[in-house]
Amino acid sequence: MTYGKKRWSTLMRTVHSVIKRTPRKYLAEIVLIDDFSNKEHLKKQLDDYIKLWNGLVKVFRNERREGLIQARSIGAQKAKLGQVLIYLDAHCEVAVNWYAPLVAPISKDRTTCTVPLIDYIDGNDYSIEPQQGGDEDGFARGAWDWSLLWKRIPLSHKEKAKRKHKTEPYRSPAMAGGLFAIEREFFFELGLYDPGLQIWGGENFEISYKIWQCGGKLLFVPCSRVGHIYRLEGWQGNPPPIYVGSSPTLKNYVRVVEVWWDEYKDYFYASRPESKALAYGDISELKKFREDHNCRSFKWFMEEIAYDITSHYPLPPKNVDWGEIRGFETAYCIDSMGKTNGGFVELGPCHRMGGNQLFRINEANQLMQYDQCLTTGPDGAKIMITHCNLNEFKEWQYFKNLHRFTHIPSGKCLDRSDVLHQVFLSHCDSSKMTQKWEINNIHSV
């Protein structure tokens, strides 16, 4: 099967499975949003094909690329027939009996938003299996770490105790974002997605916080199963359109924490210090929405709903310093080269772009990049980067005036070979220029 045919069959598989596996009396319409696609098969071929269903399936085309967040809000405005909106990505397959369990909680309480259990479809051979992680039954709650990356954590004992039987829907602090059901009017009352969120990223948290903090609830539904194809390795995604500007996802994260996290936003900035100076736009309308709707505090939310997240992702310590780690009076910086979980860091030309050259040293003496720590490799000398929690690899001190990093367990100093581009430990020698470093703050733009 050619790549083009595969894309077509994947989209149509989504549509066909919904039509075949949803009781006809409950299916008002299927709305497809074409987000300014340039794919040939999404034009006349699609228009001709959907005529098979005599108006049940509709296509609306955006006049410019809006990105998935605003495309979903547009979809809510275009879908006028159904009382409940159900969102699916265009690469899904709904299972038998997916519909009734998903909508039942909403029929009892219109301020409930529901999410099916999302199974994994292999994009190469279309085999399907349950998602990994979760508890012994595969049940997980949606969560995040403090740099706002999506996580799944096992269903807690507290939530299990609330249920009479294993198949009952359970509360989740957050959803992954692509697949969910919500009462149409309630979604509009929430203001849909923040119109300032662009393209992709953070919208799943924004809608989750808004639901919980403003009087609704979010449930995962074990009896509703939907398969979803995740990104294949090497898929780069579509670049954002020019009108969007740089760092749209990071700006989205900042908007979300500025509106919803209250004093907890400091933990985000501890994890993503480069975002502190980002211009994230006007949020006054969103703040007013919170006030007008008497939405609860993030502290309430963390204590009552998301109480188990900090045991999996503890609140990060404050930063002592952060930015690029530049060899003193050189043009070379420590660079993770995109490696994680055991790869060695290297020296690379400083580019002031952050990313693989953005590090932070915190009050717990960890030298970190995102959720990875620097430590010594198996030889005890070369420096590697590896995943860590807040109790691991508390090994570093930075003496700003001396331009020195010392490795506490060994008493040695951070050193480099400008010729071999290696970073390693050696005995401290204040006369060695290769042991001198500076940290320069970097701000995202």
C-alpha positions in Angstrom: 0.0 0.0 0.0 1.4 3.4 -0.9 1.8 6.1 1.7 -1.0 8.2 0.1 -3.4 5.3 0.1 -2.5 4.5 3.7 -3.4 8.1 4.8 -6.7 7.9 3.0 -7.6 4.5 4.4 -6.7 5.6 7.9 -9.0 8.6 7.7 -11.8 6.6 6.2 -11.3 3.8 8.7 -12.1 6.5 11.4 -15.3 7.5 9.6 -16.4 4.0 8.8 -15.9 2.7 12.3 -17.9 5.5 13.8 -20.8 4.9 11.4 -20.8 1.1 11.8 -20.4 1.1 15.6 -22.7 3.9 16.7 -26.4 3.3 17.0 -27.9 5.3 14.1 -30.5 7.1 16.2 -27.7 8.7 18.3 -25.4 9.8 15.4 -26.5 13.3 14.3 -23.6 14.1 12.0 -19.9 13.5 11.4 -18.0 16.8 10.9 -14.5 16.7 9.3 -12.4 19.8 9.5 -9.8 20.2 6.7 -7.2 22.5 8.2 -6.0 24.0 5.0 -4.5 20.8 3.8 -2.6 20.6 0.6 -3.2 16.8 0.2 -4.8 16.0 -3.1 -7.0 13.1 -1.7 -8.6 15.5 0.7 -10.2 17.6 -2.0 -12.5 16.2 -4.7 -11.9 12.6 -3.8 -13.1 13.2 -0.3 -16.1 15.3 -1.4 -17.2 12.6 -3.8 -16.7 9.7 -1.4 -18.7 11.2 1.5 -21.7 11.6 -0.8 -22.2 7.9 0.0 -23.8 8.9 3.3 -26.3 11.5 2.0 -25.2 14.4 4.2 -24.4 12.5 7.4 -20.7 13.2 6.8 -19.7 16.8 6.2 -16.4 18.6 5.4 -15.6 22.1 6.3 -12.4 23.7 5.1 -10.4 26.3 6.9 -9.2 29.3 4.8 -5.8 29.2 6.5 -4.0 26.7 8.7 -5.4 27.2 12.2 -3.8 24.2 13.9 -5.6 21.5 15.8 -6.6 23.6 18.8 -8.6 26.3 17.0 -9.7 23.7 14.4 -11.5 21.9 17.3 -13.2 25.1 18.4 -14.2 25.7 14.7 -15.6 22.1 14.7 -17.8 22.9 17.7 -19.3 25.9 15.8 -19.9 23.9 12.6 -21.5 20.9 14.3 -25.0 22.1 15.1 -27.1 19.0 15.2 -25.8 16.9 18.2 -26.3 17.6 21.8 -23.0 16.0 22.7 -19.8 16.7 20.8 -17.4 13.8 20.5 -13.9 14.6 19.3 -11.7 12.1 17.6 -8.4 12.4 15.8 -8.5 11.5 12.1 -6.4 8.3 12.7 -8.7 6.4 15.1 -10.9 3.3 15.2 -13.8 3.1 17.6 -14.4 -0.3 19.2 -17.7 -2.1 19.5 -20.0 -0.5 22.1 -17.8 2.6 22.4 -20.6 5.1 22.4 -23.1 4.3 25.2 -20.6 4.1 28.1 -19.0 7.3 26.9 -22.2 9.4 26.8 -24.0 7.8 29.8 -22.2 10.0 32.5 -23.0 13.1 30.5 -26.7 12.2 30.4 -26.7 12.1 34.2 -24.7 15.4 34.6 -24.2 17.8 31.7 -21.1 19.3 33.2 -19.2 16.0 33.0 -16.6 15.5 30.2 -15.7 11.9 29.4 -12.7 10.3 27.8 -12.5 6.7 26.4 -9.6 4.4 27.2 -7.3 4.9 24.3 -5.7 1.7 22.8 -2.5 1.7 20.8 -2.8 1.1 17.0 0.6 0.3 15.3 0.9 2.6 12.3 2.8 0.0 10.4 0.6 -3.0 10.6 -2.6 -1.7 12.2 -2.5 -4.2 15.0 -4.1 -3.0 18.2 -3.2 -3.4 21.9 -3.9 -1.7 25.2 -1.7 1.2 26.2 1.2 0.4 28.5 1.4 1.8 32.0 -1.3 2.3 34.6 -2.3 -0.1 37.3 -2.7 -3.9 37.2 -5.8 -3.4 35.1 -4.1 -1.0 32.7 -6.1 2.0 34.3 -4.2 5.3 34.5 -5.0 8.9 35.3 -3.9 11.7 33.1 -1.2 13.9 34.6 1.8 16.2 33.9 5.2 16.9 35.1 6.2 20.5 36.1 7.5 21.4 32.6 3.9 20.5 31.5 4.7 17.3 29.6 1.8 14.8 29.4 2.1 11.8 31.7 0.1 8.8 32.8 0.1 7.6 36.4 -1.5 4.5 37.9 -5.1 4.8 39.2 -4.8 5.6 42.9 -6.3 3.5 45.7 -8.4 6.5 46.7 -10.1 6.5 43.2 -10.5 2.8 43.2 -12.3 3.0 46.6 -14.9 5.3 45.1 -16.1 2.7 42.6 -18.5 -0.2 43.2 -17.1 -2.2 40.3 -14.0 -2.2 38.1 -15.7 -0.9 35.0 -17.1 2.3 36.5 -15.8 5.6 35.1 -13.2 7.2 37.3 -11.9 10.8 37.9 -8.8 12.0 36.0 -7.0 15.4 36.6 -6.3 15.7 32.9 -6.9 14.3 29.4 -4.5 13.6 26.6 -6.7 15.9 24.5 -7.5 14.2 21.2 -10.4 12.0 22.2 -13.3 13.2 24.5 -17.0 13.8 24.7 -18.6 17.0 26.1 -22.1 18.5 26.1 -22.1 21.1 23.4 -23.7 23.9 25.4 -21.4 23.3 28.3 -18.4 23.5 26.0 -19.6 26.9 24.8 -20.2 28.0 28.4 -16.6 27.2 29.1 -15.6 29.4 26.1 -14.3 26.5 24.1 -10.5 26.6 23.9 -8.6 29.8 24.8 -8.5 31.6 21.4 -4.9 32.6 22.1 -3.6 29.0 22.1 -1.9 28.3 18.8 -1.4 25.2 16.6 -0.8 22.4 19.2 0.2 21.9 22.8 -1.2 22.6 26.2 -4.8 22.7 25.1 -5.5 19.4 26.7 -4.4 20.8 30.1 -6.3 24.1 29.5 -9.6 22.4 29.0 -9.0 19.9 31.8 -8.2 22.7 34.4 -11.1 24.8 33.1 -13.5 21.8 33.5 -12.4 20.9 37.0 -11.8 24.4 38.4 -15.0 25.9 37.0 -17.6 23.3 38.2 -17.4 20.3 35.9 -15.7 17.0 36.1 -13.5 14.8 33.9 -14.0 11.0 33.8 -12.1 8.2 32.1 -14.5 5.5 30.9 -13.1 1.9 30.9 -15.9 0.4 28.9 -15.5 2.8 26.0 -12.4 1.9 23.9 -11.0 3.8 21.0 -7.8 2.8 19.1 -5.5 5.6 18.1 -2.4 5.6 15.8 0.5 7.4 17.5 3.3 9.2 15.6 5.6 6.9 13.7 9.3 7.3 14.3 10.8 10.0 12.1 7.5 11.9 11.7 8.5 15.6 11.9 5.0 17.2 11.9 4.0 20.2 9.9 5.9 23.4 10.6 3.8 26.2 12.1 2.5 28.8 9.5 4.6 32.0 9.3 1.9 34.1 10.9 2.2 32.2 14.2 5.8 33.1 15.0 8.3 31.1 17.1 7.8 28.7 20.0 3.9 28.4 19.8 3.8 25.3 22.1 5.9 27.0 24.8 3.8 30.1 24.6 0.7 28.0 25.0 2.1 26.4 28.1 2.9 29.8 29.6 -0.6 31.0 28.8 -2.1 28.0 30.5 0.0 28.3 33.7 -0.5 32.1 33.9 -4.3 31.7 33.7 -4.8 28.5 35.8 -1.9 27.7 38.0 -1.9 30.6 40.4 1.2 30.4 42.7 2.1 27.0 41.3 3.3 28.7 38.1 6.7 29.2 39.8 7.2 25.4 39.6 6.7 25.6 35.8 9.3 28.4 35.5 11.7 26.5 37.7 11.5 23.7 35.1 11.3 25.9 32.0 13.3 29.1 33.0 13.8 30.0 29.4 10.1 30.7 29.0 10.0 33.4 31.7 10.4 36.3 29.3 8.1 34.9 26.5 5.5 37.3 25.1 2.3 35.1 25.6 -0.3 37.7 24.7 -3.3 39.2 26.5 -5.0 36.9 29.1 -7.2 39.5 30.8 -10.4 38.0 29.3 -9.5 34.6 30.6 -8.7 35.9 34.1 -12.1 37.7 34.0 -13.8 34.4 33.0 -12.3 32.7 36.1 -13.6 35.5 38.3 -17.0 35.7 36.7 -17.5 32.0 37.0 -16.1 31.7 40.6 -13.6 29.1 39.4 -11.7 27.4 42.1 -8.0 27.8 42.9 -5.3 25.6 41.5 -4.4 24.7 45.1 -7.9 23.3 45.6 -7.5 21.3 42.4 -4.1 20.0 43.5 -5.4 18.9 46.9 -8.8 17.5 45.9 -8.4 16.2 42.4 -4.7 16.0 41.4 -3.5 15.0 44.9 -1.4 12.0 43.6 0.7 13.8 41.0 3.3 15.2 43.4 4.1 11.6 44.6 5.0 10.7 41.0 6.4 14.1 39.9 7.5 16.0 43.1 7.5 19.8 43.0 10.9 20.9 41.6 13.4 22.9 43.8 14.3 26.5 42.8 17.1 27.1 40.4 20.4 28.6 41.4 21.3 29.4 37.8 20.3 28.4 34.3 21.1 28.9 30.7 24.0 27.8 28.4 27.1 26.4 30.0 29.9 28.0 28.0 33.6 27.2 28.2 35.0 30.5 29.6 36.2 32.8 26.9 35.4 30.2 24.2 32.5 29.8 21.7 31.7 26.3 22.8 28.9 25.1 25.1 27.9 21.8 26.8 25.4 20.1 24.5 23.3 17.0 25.2 23.1 16.4 21.4 19.6 15.2 22.0 20.8 12.3 24.0 18.9 11.0 27.0 19.0 8.1 29.4 22.7 7.4 29.4 24.2 9.2 26.4 27.4 11.3 26.8 27.2 15.1 26.6 29.7 16.9 24.3 30.9 20.4 23.4 29.2 22.1 20.5 29.3 25.6 19.1 27.2 27.9 21.3 24.0 28.8 19.4 22.0 30.7 22.0 18.8 28.8 21.0 18.5 26.8 24.3 17.2 23.3 23.5 20.0 20.8 23.8 22.3 23.6 25.3 19.9 24.7 28.0 20.8 23.5 31.5 19.8 24.5 35.0 21.5 23.9 38.4 19.0 23.8 41.3 19.1 24.1 45.1 19.2 20.3 45.4 22.6 20.4 43.6 21.3 18.7 40.4 22.6 19.8 37.1 19.6 19.2 34.8 18.1 19.5 31.3 14.3 19.0 31.4 13.8 15.7 33.4 17.4 14.5 32.9 20.5 14.9 35.2 24.2 15.2 34.4 26.3 12.6 36.2 29.4 10.6 35.7 29.5 7.6 33.2 30.7 4.1 34.0 34.3 5.2 33.8 33.8 7.8 36.6 35.1 10.6 34.4 33.1 11.3 31.2 29.8 13.1 31.8 26.5 11.5 30.8 22.9 12.6 30.9 20.2 10.4 32.3 16.6 10.5 33.6 16.4 11.4 37.2 13.9 12.1 40.0 14.4 14.8 42.6 16.4 12.5 45.0 19.0 11.4 42.5 22.3 12.8 41.3 22.6 15.7 43.8 26.2 16.0 42.8 27.1 19.5 41.6 28.1 22.9 42.9 28.6 26.0 40.8 31.0 28.7 42.0 30.1 31.6 39.8 33.0 33.8 40.9 35.5 31.0 40.3 33.8 29.9 37.0 33.9 26.4 38.4 31.7 23.3 38.6 32.7 20.9 41.3 31.5 17.3 41.5 30.6 16.8 45.2 31.1 13.0 45.5 34.5 12.9 43.8 35.8 16.4 44.7 36.9 16.8 41.1 36.1 19.7 38.7 34.2 19.8 35.4 36.7 19.9 32.6 36.7 19.7 28.8 38.8 18.9 25.8 38.3 21.7 23.2 40.0 19.4 20.6 38.0 16.2 21.2 34.8 18.1 22.2 34.5 15.9 25.3 33.3 16.9 28.8 34.7 15.0 31.8 36.0 15.3 35.4 39.6 15.8 36.4 41.5 17.0 39.5 40.8 20.6 40.2 43.5 23.0 39.1 42.7 26.7 39.2 45.3 27.5 36.5 43.5 25.3 33.9 41.4 27.4 31.6 39.5 24.2 30.5 38.0 24.0 34.0 36.5 27.5 33.7 32.8 27.8 32.7 30.1 30.5 32.7 26.3 30.1 32.7 24.5 32.7 30.5 20.8 33.0 30.7 18.9 32.3 27.5 15.3 33.4 26.9 13.0 31.9 24.3 11.5 34.3 21.8 
